[in-house]
C-alpha cells in the first residue's frame, strides 16, 4: 500500500507534506520521498529508506528543501526493492 500527498500554496510545502505523511505512517512502509519546487528551478527530490524519521532527518526537518509546491509519498514494497 502506498500513500501520496500533494501541496500547492503560499507557504513552504515541506512541513505540510511531512505532516501529511505522518498520517500515513500507520500503514507500514519501507521508504518515503519528497519532491519540492520553488517555481524557478527544477524540483528537488529526496528519498529515504525506512521510517519517515529517516526522511525528516535527511532534510533537516524539511529545512533543506525550499518551495511552495510539492508532493510526498510513502512506499510499501510488496514485491521487493
Buried (B, 14 or more C-beta within 10 A) or exposed (E): EBBEBBBEEEEBBBBBBBEBBEEBBEEEBEBBBBBBBBEEEEBBEBBBBEBBEBBBEBBEEBEEBBBBBBBBBBBEEEEEE
